[in-house]
Amino acid sequence: MIRTAITEMFGVKYPILNAGMGRVALPNMVAAVTNAGGLGVLGAGSSPPEKTREMIREVRALTDGPFGVNCPLALPNGVENAKVCLEEQVSLINYSMGRGDWICEAAAKYGGKAVASVTTKKLALSAQKHGCAAVIAAGNEAAGHAGPTTTFTLIPALAETLNIPVIAAGGVATGAGLISALALGASAVSMGTRFWTTQEGPMMQGWKDKAVELDITETVISDKFDGIPCRQMDVPGARKMMNAKVLNVFDVLGQSFKISQELNIPWWKLTLDTFKRGPAEIEGMMRMSQMLKAHTHTMTSNDTSKGFTAVGMSVGMVHDVPTIAELMARIVGEAEETKRRILGTSNSAAY
C-alpha cells in the first residue's frame, strides 16, 4: 500500500484515480480501477440524469469498493447529475465549471466527499473555502481543459497554500510520475490518457494504436474546440477544427438535433439556453457540438484521419494497451523501483 491523505480518506490501496472523462470513463473502466486498488471516477458529462443513475448502479454491481462521479456543472444536465450523485450517496463527487458549496454541504451529511477540479491557485482557494475535501489540480500537460501552469509547478504551489489534499492531473502516466507528484506535495494522481489507452477504454483500437505512436510533442491546445483552451491529439481532424474560422451552420444544426436527443433535452430548450449565453458562448457551444461529433467518430471508426480526441502530453509515455489490472500493477511496481533508485536501497516500505 502507498499511504497518503487520499488513500486514508477513501479507504483505497493506491493514490491513483482515473480522470472522470465524459463518454469515456464508463462503468467497466471505473470498476476496474477500483478493483485494482485505485479510485475509479465515472464520467457523467452531459448524460441524462436517468442515464447517470443507471451507470452509478452498474458500477456498484461491478465493484464493492468506493468510486466517484465527475459532474461538470456548466454542461447541460451537469447540475441535475450532481443531484443524482447526492441521492445515490456516491463516495466522491468531482465537480468543475461552477460553484459547488451546496454539493460539499449535502455530501458531508452522508459521509461523502466533494472534490473540485481546478487549474489555478485562486480556484483552489475558492474550492477549499466552499468546503471541498480535496482538489484535482490540472496542469498545462493535461488532456482537455488544461490549466495555464505546468502540473509540476502548480502542485507544490497548491500544497504549500491549501489545508486540504491535492490530486495531481496532467503529465503522469508511470510509477515514476506518481512518486514525483507525491514528492512535490500531491496526495494522489489522476490519469486520463493512460487509462483510456487500456483494454477497458471505449475508443476504437485504431485510436489506441495511434496514441501508442505519438510523442509527447504531438498534441495541440486551442480555444477553437469549445471556447476554452483544450488539449487534443494532433491529428488532421483537430487541425481542421483549429483552423476553421467559420463553422458549417447546417452541420451544426443537424448535430444539435442529435445532441438534443442524446441529452434528453427538448431541442427548443437546448437552443434557447444556448442563445441566452451570448455571442461568444454561442460560438463555443457550436464548436463543442462539432467536438462531440468528432469524439463519436473515435467510438465507431478506426480512421484517425477524421475526428479527434483529447489526450495529454503523457501520450508520449504510452507504449502499449494493457488491461487496467496490468497497468495498475505495473505503475505500483515502477513506483517501488523509483523509490529504491532514489534512496539507493532495496527497502520497499510504503511511501
Contacts in CASP RR format, 6 or more apart in sequence:
PFRMAT RR
TARGET T0000
AUTHOR 0000-0000-0000
METHOD contacts of the structure
MODEL  1
MIRTAITEMFGVKYPILNAGMGRVALPNMVAAVTNAGGLGVLGAGSSPPE
KTREMIREVRALTDGPFGVNCPLALPNGVENAKVCLEEQVSLINYSMGRG
DWICEAAAKYGGKAVASVTTKKLALSAQKHGCAAVIAAGNEAAGHAGPTT
TFTLIPALAETLNIPVIAAGGVATGAGLISALALGASAVSMGTRFWTTQE
GPMMQGWKDKAVELDITETVISDKFDGIPCRQMDVPGARKMMNAKVLNVF
DVLGQSFKISQELNIPWWKLTLDTFKRGPAEIEGMMRMSQMLKAHTHTMT
SNDTSKGFTAVGMSVGMVHDVPTIAELMARIVGEAEETKRRILGTSNSAA
Y
1 7 0 8 1.000
1 13 0 8 1.000
1 14 0 8 1.000
1 350 0 8 1.000
2 13 0 8 1.000
2 14 0 8 1.000
2 15 0 8 1.000
2 178 0 8 1.000
2 182 0 8 1.000
2 332 0 8 1.000
2 335 0 8 1.000
2 350 0 8 1.000
2 351 0 8 1.000
3 350 0 8 1.000
3 351 0 8 1.000
4 15 0 8 1.000
4 165 0 8 1.000
4 182 0 8 1.000
4 187 0 8 1.000
4 188 0 8 1.000
4 351 0 8 1.000
5 134 0 8 1.000
5 165 0 8 1.000
5 187 0 8 1.000
6 12 0 8 1.000
6 15 0 8 1.000
6 39 0 8 1.000
6 134 0 8 1.000
6 165 0 8 1.000
6 167 0 8 1.000
6 187 0 8 1.000
6 188 0 8 1.000
7 13 0 8 1.000
7 14 0 8 1.000
7 15 0 8 1.000
7 188 0 8 1.000
9 113 0 8 1.000
9 133 0 8 1.000
9 134 0 8 1.000
9 165 0 8 1.000
10 39 0 8 1.000
10 66 0 8 1.000
10 91 0 8 1.000
10 92 0 8 1.000
10 113 0 8 1.000
11 66 0 8 1.000
12 34 0 8 1.000
12 37 0 8 1.000
12 38 0 8 1.000
12 39 0 8 1.000
12 65 0 8 1.000
12 66 0 8 1.000
13 37 0 8 1.000
13 38 0 8 1.000
14 36 0 8 1.000
14 37 0 8 1.000
14 38 0 8 1.000
14 328 0 8 1.000
14 331 0 8 1.000
14 332 0 8 1.000
15 38 0 8 1.000
15 178 0 8 1.000
15 182 0 8 1.000
15 186 0 8 1.000
15 187 0 8 1.000
15 188 0 8 1.000
15 189 0 8 1.000
16 33 0 8 1.000
16 37 0 8 1.000
16 38 0 8 1.000
16 39 0 8 1.000
16 178 0 8 1.000
16 188 0 8 1.000
16 189 0 8 1.000
16 191 0 8 1.000
16 328 0 8 1.000
16 331 0 8 1.000
17 33 0 8 1.000
17 38 0 8 1.000
17 39 0 8 1.000
17 40 0 8 1.000
17 41 0 8 1.000
17 136 0 8 1.000
17 167 0 8 1.000
17 188 0 8 1.000
17 189 0 8 1.000
17 190 0 8 1.000
17 191 0 8 1.000
18 25 0 8 1.000
18 29 0 8 1.000
18 30 0 8 1.000
18 33 0 8 1.000
18 40 0 8 1.000
18 41 0 8 1.000
18 190 0 8 1.000
18 191 0 8 1.000
18 192 0 8 1.000
18 195 0 8 1.000
19 25 0 8 1.000
19 41 0 8 1.000
19 70 0 8 1.000
19 143 0 8 1.000
19 169 0 8 1.000
19 190 0 8 1.000
19 191 0 8 1.000
19 192 0 8 1.000
19 195 0 8 1.000
20 41 0 8 1.000
20 42 0 8 1.000
20 43 0 8 1.000
20 69 0 8 1.000
20 70 0 8 1.000
20 94 0 8 1.000
20 190 0 8 1.000
20 192 0 8 1.000
21 43 0 8 1.000
21 70 0 8 1.000
21 192 0 8 1.000
21 196 0 8 1.000
21 310 0 8 1.000
22 43 0 8 1.000
22 44 0 8 1.000
22 45 0 8 1.000
22 47 0 8 1.000
22 70 0 8 1.000
23 43 0 8 1.000
23 45 0 8 1.000
23 202 0 8 1.000
23 295 0 8 1.000
23 299 0 8 1.000
24 43 0 8 1.000
24 196 0 8 1.000
24 201 0 8 1.000
24 202 0 8 1.000
24 203 0 8 1.000
25 40 0 8 1.000
25 41 0 8 1.000
25 42 0 8 1.000
25 43 0 8 1.000
25 70 0 8 1.000
25 192 0 8 1.000
25 195 0 8 1.000
25 196 0 8 1.000
26 42 0 8 1.000
26 43 0 8 1.000
26 55 0 8 1.000
26 201 0 8 1.000
26 202 0 8 1.000
27 42 0 8 1.000
27 55 0 8 1.000
27 58 0 8 1.000
27 59 0 8 1.000
27 62 0 8 1.000
28 62 0 8 1.000
28 200 0 8 1.000
29 40 0 8 1.000
29 195 0 8 1.000
29 196 0 8 1.000
29 198 0 8 1.000
29 200 0 8 1.000
29 201 0 8 1.000
29 202 0 8 1.000
29 324 0 8 1.000
30 40 0 8 1.000
30 41 0 8 1.000
30 42 0 8 1.000
30 43 0 8 1.000
30 59 0 8 1.000
30 62 0 8 1.000
30 63 0 8 1.000
30 67 0 8 1.000
30 68 0 8 1.000
31 40 0 8 1.000
31 59 0 8 1.000
31 62 0 8 1.000
31 63 0 8 1.000
31 67 0 8 1.000
32 198 0 8 1.000
32 200 0 8 1.000
32 323 0 8 1.000
32 324 0 8 1.000
32 325 0 8 1.000
33 39 0 8 1.000
33 40 0 8 1.000
33 41 0 8 1.000
33 67 0 8 1.000
33 195 0 8 1.000
33 324 0 8 1.000
33 328 0 8 1.000
34 40 0 8 1.000
34 59 0 8 1.000
34 63 0 8 1.000
34 65 0 8 1.000
34 66 0 8 1.000
34 67 0 8 1.000
35 62 0 8 1.000
35 63 0 8 1.000
35 65 0 8 1.000
35 325 0 8 1.000
36 324 0 8 1.000
36 325 0 8 1.000
36 327 0 8 1.000
36 328 0 8 1.000
36 329 0 8 1.000
37 328 0 8 1.000
38 328 0 8 1.000
39 66 0 8 1.000
39 67 0 8 1.000
39 68 0 8 1.000
39 92 0 8 1.000
39 188 0 8 1.000
40 67 0 8 1.000
40 68 0 8 1.000
41 67 0 8 1.000
41 68 0 8 1.000
41 69 0 8 1.000
41 70 0 8 1.000
41 92 0 8 1.000
41 94 0 8 1.000
41 190 0 8 1.000
42 52 0 8 1.000
42 55 0 8 1.000
42 56 0 8 1.000
42 59 0 8 1.000
42 67 0 8 1.000
42 68 0 8 1.000
42 69 0 8 1.000
42 70 0 8 1.000
43 69 0 8 1.000
43 70 0 8 1.000
44 52 0 8 1.000
44 55 0 8 1.000
44 69 0 8 1.000
44 70 0 8 1.000
44 71 0 8 1.000
44 77 0 8 1.000
44 78 0 8 1.000
44 81 0 8 1.000
44 84 0 8 1.000
44 85 0 8 1.000
45 70 0 8 1.000
45 71 0 8 1.000
45 72 0 8 1.000
45 75 0 8 1.000
45 77 0 8 1.000
45 78 0 8 1.000
45 81 0 8 1.000
46 72 0 8 1.000
46 75 0 8 1.000
46 76 0 8 1.000
46 77 0 8 1.000
46 78 0 8 1.000
46 263 0 8 1.000
47 55 0 8 1.000
47 77 0 8 1.000
47 81 0 8 1.000
47 263 0 8 1.000
48 77 0 8 1.000
48 263 0 8 1.000
48 264 0 8 1.000
48 265 0 8 1.000
49 77 0 8 1.000
49 80 0 8 1.000
49 81 0 8 1.000
49 83 0 8 1.000
49 84 0 8 1.000
50 264 0 8 1.000
51 264 0 8 1.000
52 69 0 8 1.000
52 77 0 8 1.000
52 81 0 8 1.000
52 84 0 8 1.000
52 85 0 8 1.000
53 84 0 8 1.000
53 87 0 8 1.000
53 88 0 8 1.000
56 69 0 8 1.000
56 84 0 8 1.000
56 85 0 8 1.000
56 88 0 8 1.000
56 90 0 8 1.000
57 88 0 8 1.000
59 67 0 8 1.000
66 91 0 8 1.000
66 92 0 8 1.000
67 90 0 8 1.000
67 91 0 8 1.000
67 92 0 8 1.000
68 85 0 8 1.000
68 90 0 8 1.000
68 91 0 8 1.000
68 92 0 8 1.000
68 93 0 8 1.000
68 94 0 8 1.000
69 81 0 8 1.000
69 85 0 8 1.000
69 90 0 8 1.000
69 92 0 8 1.000
69 93 0 8 1.000
69 94 0 8 1.000
70 94 0 8 1.000
70 95 0 8 1.000
70 96 0 8 1.000
70 117 0 8 1.000
71 78 0 8 1.000
71 79 0 8 1.000
71 81 0 8 1.000
71 82 0 8 1.000
71 85 0 8 1.000
71 93 0 8 1.000
71 94 0 8 1.000
71 95 0 8 1.000
71 96 0 8 1.000
72 78 0 8 1.000
72 95 0 8 1.000
72 96 0 8 1.000
72 97 0 8 1.000
73 79 0 8 1.000
73 82 0 8 1.000
73 95 0 8 1.000
73 96 0 8 1.000
73 97 0 8 1.000
73 98 0 8 1.000
73 99 0 8 1.000
73 100 0 8 1.000
74 97 0 8 1.000
74 98 0 8 1.000
75 97 0 8 1.000
76 263 0 8 1.000
76 265 0 8 1.000
76 270 0 8 1.000
76 273 0 8 1.000
77 263 0 8 1.000
77 265 0 8 1.000
82 93 0 8 1.000
82 95 0 8 1.000
82 100 0 8 1.000
82 103 0 8 1.000
85 93 0 8 1.000
86 93 0 8 1.000
86 103 0 8 1.000
86 106 0 8 1.000
86 107 0 8 1.000
89 110 0 8 1.000
89 112 0 8 1.000
90 112 0 8 1.000
91 112 0 8 1.000
91 113 0 8 1.000
92 112 0 8 1.000
92 113 0 8 1.000
92 114 0 8 1.000
92 115 0 8 1.000
93 103 0 8 1.000
93 107 0 8 1.000
93 112 0 8 1.000
93 113 0 8 1.000
93 114 0 8 1.000
93 115 0 8 1.000
94 114 0 8 1.000
94 115 0 8 1.000
94 116 0 8 1.000
94 117 0 8 1.000
94 136 0 8 1.000
95 103 0 8 1.000
95 114 0 8 1.000
95 115 0 8 1.000
95 116 0 8 1.000
95 117 0 8 1.000
96 116 0 8 1.000
96 117 0 8 1.000
96 118 0 8 1.000
99 126 0 8 1.000
99 130 0 8 1.000
100 114 0 8 1.000
100 116 0 8 1.000
100 130 0 8 1.000
101 130 0 8 1.000
101 131 0 8 1.000
103 114 0 8 1.000
104 114 0 8 1.000
104 130 0 8 1.000
104 131 0 8 1.000
104 132 0 8 1.000
104 133 0 8 1.000
105 131 0 8 1.000
107 113 0 8 1.000
107 114 0 8 1.000
108 114 0 8 1.000
112 133 0 8 1.000
113 133 0 8 1.000
113 134 0 8 1.000
114 131 0 8 1.000
114 132 0 8 1.000
114 133 0 8 1.000
115 132 0 8 1.000
115 133 0 8 1.000
115 134 0 8 1.000
115 135 0 8 1.000
115 136 0 8 1.000
115 167 0 8 1.000
116 123 0 8 1.000
116 124 0 8 1.000
116 127 0 8 1.000
116 130 0 8 1.000
116 132 0 8 1.000
116 135 0 8 1.000
116 136 0 8 1.000
117 135 0 8 1.000
117 136 0 8 1.000
117 138 0 8 1.000
117 169 0 8 1.000
118 124 0 8 1.000
118 127 0 8 1.000
118 135 0 8 1.000
118 136 0 8 1.000
118 137 0 8 1.000
118 138 0 8 1.000
119 137 0 8 1.000
119 138 0 8 1.000
119 139 0 8 1.000
119 145 0 8 1.000
119 146 0 8 1.000
119 147 0 8 1.000
119 148 0 8 1.000
119 149 0 8 1.000
119 154 0 8 1.000
120 147 0 8 1.000
120 148 0 8 1.000
120 149 0 8 1.000
121 154 0 8 1.000
121 157 0 8 1.000
121 158 0 8 1.000
121 161 0 8 1.000
124 135 0 8 1.000
124 137 0 8 1.000
124 158 0 8 1.000
124 161 0 8 1.000
124 162 0 8 1.000
124 166 0 8 1.000
125 161 0 8 1.000
125 162 0 8 1.000
127 135 0 8 1.000
128 135 0 8 1.000
128 162 0 8 1.000
128 163 0 8 1.000
128 164 0 8 1.000
132 164 0 8 1.000
133 164 0 8 1.000
133 165 0 8 1.000
134 164 0 8 1.000
134 165 0 8 1.000
134 166 0 8 1.000
134 167 0 8 1.000
134 187 0 8 1.000
135 158 0 8 1.000
135 162 0 8 1.000
135 164 0 8 1.000
135 165 0 8 1.000
135 166 0 8 1.000
135 167 0 8 1.000
136 167 0 8 1.000
136 169 0 8 1.000
136 190 0 8 1.000
137 151 0 8 1.000
137 154 0 8 1.000
137 155 0 8 1.000
137 158 0 8 1.000
137 166 0 8 1.000
137 167 0 8 1.000
137 168 0 8 1.000
137 169 0 8 1.000
137 186 0 8 1.000
138 145 0 8 1.000
138 146 0 8 1.000
138 147 0 8 1.000
138 151 0 8 1.000
138 169 0 8 1.000
138 170 0 8 1.000
139 146 0 8 1.000
139 147 0 8 1.000
139 149 0 8 1.000
139 150 0 8 1.000
139 151 0 8 1.000
139 154 0 8 1.000
139 169 0 8 1.000
139 170 0 8 1.000
139 171 0 8 1.000
140 146 0 8 1.000
140 147 0 8 1.000
140 148 0 8 1.000
140 149 0 8 1.000
140 150 0 8 1.000
140 151 0 8 1.000
140 221 0 8 1.000
141 150 0 8 1.000
141 151 0 8 1.000
141 170 0 8 1.000
141 171 0 8 1.000
141 312 0 8 1.000
141 313 0 8 1.000
141 314 0 8 1.000
142 151 0 8 1.000
142 169 0 8 1.000
142 170 0 8 1.000
142 171 0 8 1.000
142 231 0 8 1.000
142 312 0 8 1.000
143 170 0 8 1.000
143 192 0 8 1.000
143 193 0 8 1.000
143 219 0 8 1.000
143 231 0 8 1.000
143 232 0 8 1.000
143 310 0 8 1.000
143 311 0 8 1.000
143 312 0 8 1.000
144 230 0 8 1.000
144 231 0 8 1.000
144 232 0 8 1.000
144 310 0 8 1.000
144 312 0 8 1.000
145 228 0 8 1.000
145 229 0 8 1.000
145 230 0 8 1.000
146 170 0 8 1.000
146 221 0 8 1.000
146 229 0 8 1.000
146 230 0 8 1.000
146 231 0 8 1.000
146 312 0 8 1.000
147 154 0 8 1.000
147 229 0 8 1.000
148 229 0 8 1.000
149 157 0 8 1.000
151 168 0 8 1.000
151 169 0 8 1.000
151 170 0 8 1.000
151 171 0 8 1.000
151 172 0 8 1.000
151 181 0 8 1.000
152 168 0 8 1.000
152 180 0 8 1.000
152 181 0 8 1.000
152 184 0 8 1.000
155 166 0 8 1.000
155 168 0 8 1.000
155 181 0 8 1.000
155 184 0 8 1.000
155 185 0 8 1.000
155 186 0 8 1.000
156 184 0 8 1.000
156 185 0 8 1.000
158 166 0 8 1.000
159 166 0 8 1.000
159 184 0 8 1.000
159 185 0 8 1.000
159 186 0 8 1.000
165 186 0 8 1.000
165 187 0 8 1.000
165 188 0 8 1.000
166 185 0 8 1.000
166 186 0 8 1.000
166 187 0 8 1.000
167 186 0 8 1.000
167 187 0 8 1.000
167 188 0 8 1.000
167 189 0 8 1.000
167 190 0 8 1.000
168 181 0 8 1.000
168 184 0 8 1.000
168 186 0 8 1.000
168 188 0 8 1.000
168 189 0 8 1.000
168 190 0 8 1.000
169 189 0 8 1.000
169 190 0 8 1.000
169 191 0 8 1.000
169 192 0 8 1.000
170 190 0 8 1.000
170 191 0 8 1.000
170 312 0 8 1.000
170 313 0 8 1.000
170 314 0 8 1.000
171 177 0 8 1.000
171 312 0 8 1.000
171 313 0 8 1.000
171 314 0 8 1.000
171 317 0 8 1.000
172 178 0 8 1.000
172 180 0 8 1.000
172 181 0 8 1.000
172 189 0 8 1.000
172 190 0 8 1.000
172 191 0 8 1.000
172 194 0 8 1.000
172 314 0 8 1.000
173 191 0 8 1.000
173 193 0 8 1.000
173 194 0 8 1.000
173 314 0 8 1.000
173 316 0 8 1.000
173 317 0 8 1.000
173 318 0 8 1.000
174 317 0 8 1.000
174 331 0 8 1.000
174 334 0 8 1.000
175 331 0 8 1.000
175 332 0 8 1.000
175 333 0 8 1.000
175 334 0 8 1.000
175 335 0 8 1.000
175 338 0 8 1.000
176 334 0 8 1.000
176 335 0 8 1.000
176 338 0 8 1.000
177 189 0 8 1.000
177 338 0 8 1.000
178 189 0 8 1.000
178 331 0 8 1.000
178 334 0 8 1.000
178 335 0 8 1.000
179 335 0 8 1.000
179 338 0 8 1.000
179 339 0 8 1.000
179 342 0 8 1.000
179 351 0 8 1.000
181 188 0 8 1.000
181 189 0 8 1.000
182 351 0 8 1.000
191 314 0 8 1.000
192 312 0 8 1.000
193 211 0 8 1.000
193 311 0 8 1.000
193 312 0 8 1.000
193 314 0 8 1.000
193 315 0 8 1.000
193 318 0 8 1.000
194 314 0 8 1.000
194 317 0 8 1.000
194 318 0 8 1.000
194 327 0 8 1.000
195 201 0 8 1.000
195 324 0 8 1.000
195 327 0 8 1.000
196 202 0 8 1.000
196 203 0 8 1.000
196 208 0 8 1.000
197 208 0 8 1.000
197 211 0 8 1.000
197 212 0 8 1.000
197 315 0 8 1.000
197 318 0 8 1.000
197 321 0 8 1.000
198 321 0 8 1.000
198 322 0 8 1.000
198 323 0 8 1.000
198 324 0 8 1.000
198 327 0 8 1.000
199 321 0 8 1.000
199 322 0 8 1.000
199 323 0 8 1.000
199 324 0 8 1.000
200 323 0 8 1.000
200 324 0 8 1.000
201 208 0 8 1.000
202 299 0 8 1.000
203 298 0 8 1.000
203 299 0 8 1.000
203 309 0 8 1.000
204 298 0 8 1.000
204 299 0 8 1.000
204 300 0 8 1.000
204 301 0 8 1.000
204 302 0 8 1.000
205 302 0 8 1.000
205 321 0 8 1.000
206 302 0 8 1.000
206 304 0 8 1.000
207 298 0 8 1.000
207 302 0 8 1.000
207 304 0 8 1.000
207 309 0 8 1.000
208 321 0 8 1.000
209 321 0 8 1.000
210 233 0 8 1.000
210 235 0 8 1.000
210 304 0 8 1.000
211 233 0 8 1.000
211 311 0 8 1.000
211 315 0 8 1.000
211 318 0 8 1.000
212 318 0 8 1.000
212 319 0 8 1.000
212 320 0 8 1.000
212 321 0 8 1.000
214 233 0 8 1.000
214 234 0 8 1.000
214 311 0 8 1.000
214 315 0 8 1.000
214 316 0 8 1.000
214 318 0 8 1.000
215 316 0 8 1.000
216 313 0 8 1.000
216 314 0 8 1.000
216 315 0 8 1.000
216 316 0 8 1.000
216 317 0 8 1.000
217 313 0 8 1.000
218 233 0 8 1.000
218 234 0 8 1.000
218 315 0 8 1.000
218 316 0 8 1.000
219 231 0 8 1.000
219 232 0 8 1.000
219 233 0 8 1.000
219 234 0 8 1.000
219 311 0 8 1.000
219 312 0 8 1.000
219 313 0 8 1.000
219 315 0 8 1.000
220 231 0 8 1.000
220 232 0 8 1.000
220 233 0 8 1.000
220 234 0 8 1.000
220 238 0 8 1.000
220 239 0 8 1.000
220 242 0 8 1.000
221 229 0 8 1.000
221 230 0 8 1.000
221 231 0 8 1.000
221 232 0 8 1.000
222 229 0 8 1.000
222 230 0 8 1.000
222 232 0 8 1.000
222 242 0 8 1.000
223 229 0 8 1.000
223 230 0 8 1.000
224 241 0 8 1.000
224 242 0 8 1.000
224 243 0 8 1.000
224 244 0 8 1.000
224 287 0 8 1.000
225 232 0 8 1.000
225 238 0 8 1.000
225 241 0 8 1.000
225 242 0 8 1.000
225 287 0 8 1.000
225 288 0 8 1.000
225 291 0 8 1.000
226 284 0 8 1.000
226 285 0 8 1.000
226 287 0 8 1.000
226 288 0 8 1.000
226 291 0 8 1.000
227 280 0 8 1.000
227 283 0 8 1.000
227 284 0 8 1.000
227 287 0 8 1.000
227 288 0 8 1.000
230 291 0 8 1.000
230 310 0 8 1.000
231 310 0 8 1.000
231 311 0 8 1.000
231 312 0 8 1.000
231 313 0 8 1.000
232 238 0 8 1.000
232 308 0 8 1.000
232 309 0 8 1.000
232 310 0 8 1.000
232 311 0 8 1.000
233 308 0 8 1.000
233 309 0 8 1.000
233 310 0 8 1.000
233 311 0 8 1.000
233 315 0 8 1.000
235 304 0 8 1.000
235 305 0 8 1.000
235 307 0 8 1.000
235 308 0 8 1.000
236 305 0 8 1.000
236 306 0 8 1.000
237 294 0 8 1.000
237 305 0 8 1.000
237 306 0 8 1.000
237 307 0 8 1.000
237 308 0 8 1.000
238 294 0 8 1.000
238 307 0 8 1.000
238 308 0 8 1.000
241 287 0 8 1.000
241 290 0 8 1.000
241 291 0 8 1.000
241 294 0 8 1.000
241 308 0 8 1.000
247 283 0 8 1.000
247 286 0 8 1.000
247 287 0 8 1.000
247 290 0 8 1.000
251 290 0 8 1.000
252 286 0 8 1.000
252 289 0 8 1.000
252 290 0 8 1.000
255 289 0 8 1.000
255 290 0 8 1.000
255 292 0 8 1.000
255 293 0 8 1.000
256 267 0 8 1.000
256 270 0 8 1.000
256 271 0 8 1.000
256 289 0 8 1.000
257 267 0 8 1.000
259 270 0 8 1.000
259 289 0 8 1.000
259 292 0 8 1.000
260 266 0 8 1.000
260 267 0 8 1.000
260 270 0 8 1.000
263 270 0 8 1.000
274 281 0 8 1.000
274 282 0 8 1.000
274 285 0 8 1.000
275 282 0 8 1.000
277 285 0 8 1.000
291 308 0 8 1.000
293 307 0 8 1.000
294 306 0 8 1.000
294 307 0 8 1.000
294 308 0 8 1.000
294 309 0 8 1.000
295 307 0 8 1.000
295 308 0 8 1.000
295 309 0 8 1.000
297 303 0 8 1.000
297 306 0 8 1.000
297 307 0 8 1.000
298 307 0 8 1.000
298 308 0 8 1.000
298 309 0 8 1.000
322 330 0 8 1.000
335 351 0 8 1.000
336 348 0 8 1.000
339 347 0 8 1.000
339 348 0 8 1.000
339 351 0 8 1.000
340 346 0 8 1.000
340 347 0 8 1.000
340 348 0 8 1.000
END
